[in-house]
Amino acid sequence: MRYFLLASLLLLFSCTDKKVSVPKESNDSSGIPSKEIDVTPEEVNVFSAMRPDERLNKGEQYTDEVEYVDYDANGDYALFTIKKGNEVVALQTNFEGSDQFSRGDILKITWKMDSTYIAGEGEKLDFTEWLINAEKVKDGSVSLFRKKYNKPLKYSWAEKEEYSKDFKDYLYTLVEYYLANSKKELVKAHLQNTDTEFVFSIEDRQKDGRAYTVLGIANELENHTSMIQWLYLDSETRKLYEYDLPNDKLIEFK
């Protein structure tokens, strides 16, 4: 019962600007609260996948080393997506240098848990991760790929399809990420060949009832192309898959 009461009170004062008196747990054998303490909203415990085993304080700053994934400024809030361990987290941010990194770069970030409002739910108050600052501490796979393969990737798309510049830029970096991290022997062989000219096509397809953006990566030589790998990007989840042609199935690329 004591824990239910504490949980209810925490929920109450997380949504108000007033101090709330919370029973302080007694150390005696009776378990009866012996004293009340005042708690402000800034002291509310919140939780994040960034540090899943910790209770975090709202507004307190934390520093972590993470892998950069993506930056998207097209929504209600600019999102800075990173990966820590197996967790992928999108932090809201107004940090001006958010777009300077390449996918896979290792960063040291300063962040905090702070309040936000959920659009479409009557401006419902919630808590989320906010990026304060980020700096690169190590080149990631894409940065290293660009240093080794310093030619621009060429790409084309079907005339009937219309893709925004931001989406085409996103697909470009996605192909770079795949080439930089692929374990396919054919891909690695082409990377070793200094004459390789990577190109890719963009089109929309349906497979097994789901919509995908399909990328066909090939090598271009004297106006002839040799297919290397088909990639499927799930239009809803944004998960990337390699197409296994002999078995006609998709294998998630991680």
Residue pairs with C-beta under 8 A, 6 or more apart in sequence:
2 23
2 25
2 31
2 33
5 23
6 22
6 23
9 20
9 22
10 22
10 44
10 45
12 20
13 19
13 20
13 22
13 39
13 41
13 44
14 41
14 44
14 127
15 125
16 41
17 41
19 38
19 39
19 40
20 38
20 39
21 36
21 37
21 38
21 39
22 36
22 37
22 39
23 33
23 35
23 36
24 33
24 34
24 35
24 36
24 37
25 31
25 33
26 32
26 33
26 34
26 35
28 34
41 58
42 57
42 58
42 59
43 57
43 58
44 57
44 58
44 127
45 55
45 56
45 57
46 55
46 56
46 57
46 58
46 113
46 127
47 54
47 55
47 56
48 56
48 89
48 113
48 129
49 84
49 87
49 89
50 62
50 64
50 66
50 84
50 87
50 89
50 111
50 129
51 62
51 64
52 87
56 62
56 113
57 113
58 112
58 113
58 114
58 115
58 127
59 112
59 113
59 114
60 112
60 113
61 110
61 111
61 112
61 132
62 110
62 111
62 112
63 108
63 109
63 110
63 111
64 84
64 108
64 109
64 111
65 106
65 107
65 108
65 109
65 137
66 82
66 83
66 84
66 106
66 107
66 109
67 82
67 83
67 84
67 104
67 105
67 106
67 107
67 140
68 81
68 82
68 101
68 102
68 103
68 104
68 105
68 106
68 107
68 134
68 140
69 81
69 82
69 83
69 88
69 103
70 79
70 81
70 103
70 170
71 78
71 79
71 80
71 81
71 98
71 99
71 101
72 78
72 79
72 81
73 79
73 98
73 99
74 166
76 119
77 92
77 93
77 116
78 92
78 93
78 94
78 98
79 90
79 91
79 92
79 93
80 90
80 91
80 92
80 93
80 95
80 98
80 131
80 134
81 88
81 89
81 90
81 91
82 88
82 89
82 91
82 107
82 109
83 89
89 129
90 129
91 109
91 111
91 128
91 129
91 130
91 131
92 116
92 128
92 129
92 130
92 131
93 130
93 131
93 132
95 131
95 132
95 133
95 134
97 134
98 131
98 134
101 107
101 134
101 136
102 139
102 140
102 142
102 143
102 146
102 173
102 176
103 140
103 141
103 142
103 173
103 176
103 177
104 140
104 141
104 142
104 143
104 177
104 180
104 181
105 136
105 138
105 139
105 140
105 142
105 143
106 136
106 137
106 138
106 139
106 140
107 134
107 135
107 136
107 137
108 134
108 135
108 137
109 131
109 132
109 133
109 134
109 135
110 131
110 132
110 133
110 134
111 129
111 130
111 131
111 132
112 129
112 130
112 132
113 127
113 128
113 129
113 130
114 127
114 128
114 130
115 125
115 126
115 127
116 125
116 126
116 127
116 128
116 130
117 123
117 124
117 125
117 126
118 124
118 125
118 126
139 147
141 177
141 180
141 181
142 173
142 176
142 177
142 180
144 180
145 176
145 179
145 180
146 176
148 191
149 179
149 191
149 196
149 198
151 197
151 198
153 172
153 175
153 176
153 198
153 199
153 200
154 197
154 198
154 199
154 200
154 220
155 168
155 171
155 172
155 175
155 199
155 200
155 201
155 202
156 199
156 201
156 202
157 163
157 168
157 201
157 202
157 203
158 202
158 203
161 202
161 203
161 204
163 171
163 202
168 202
171 200
171 202
171 213
171 215
171 233
174 215
174 231
174 233
174 240
175 198
175 200
175 215
175 217
175 231
178 187
178 217
178 229
178 231
178 240
178 253
179 187
179 191
179 198
179 217
182 188
182 229
182 253
184 228
184 229
184 242
186 228
186 229
187 217
187 228
187 229
190 196
190 198
190 219
190 228
195 221
196 219
197 219
197 220
197 221
198 217
198 218
198 219
198 220
199 217
199 218
199 219
199 220
199 225
200 215
200 216
200 217
200 218
201 215
201 216
201 218
202 213
202 214
202 215
203 213
203 214
203 216
204 211
204 212
204 213
204 214
204 235
205 211
205 212
205 214
205 232
206 212
207 232
207 250
210 234
210 235
210 236
211 234
211 235
211 236
212 232
212 233
212 234
212 235
212 241
213 232
213 233
213 235
214 230
214 231
214 232
214 233
215 230
215 231
215 232
215 233
216 227
216 230
216 231
217 227
217 228
217 229
217 230
217 231
218 225
218 226
218 227
218 228
219 225
219 226
219 228
229 242
229 243
230 242
230 243
230 245
231 240
231 241
231 242
231 243
231 253
232 240
232 241
232 242
232 243
232 250
233 239
233 240
233 241
234 240
234 241
239 252
240 252
240 253
241 250
241 251
241 252
241 253
242 250
242 251
242 253
243 249
243 250
243 251
244 250
244 251
